[in-house]
């Protein structure tokens, strides 16, 4: 899929999006690419905790390799 068709697909998806948390997150991502401001500071405490949980899972080996997930779900 080329850049232009991907952009159009994303625009169409975004126009139908009603999840406030996802919209806020996308705004943070957009703004972070145009400033020196650290995007981490714009995340909610819940988002930060989720990221930190994920990083702890990685550190403690509680992960499943991508190939294993694909095999389990027939992808």
Secondary structure, DSSP 8 states (H G I E B T S, - for coil): --HHHHHHHHHHHHHH---HHHHHHHHHHHHHTTSSS-GGGGS-HHHHHHHHHHHHHHHTT----HHHHHHHTT-
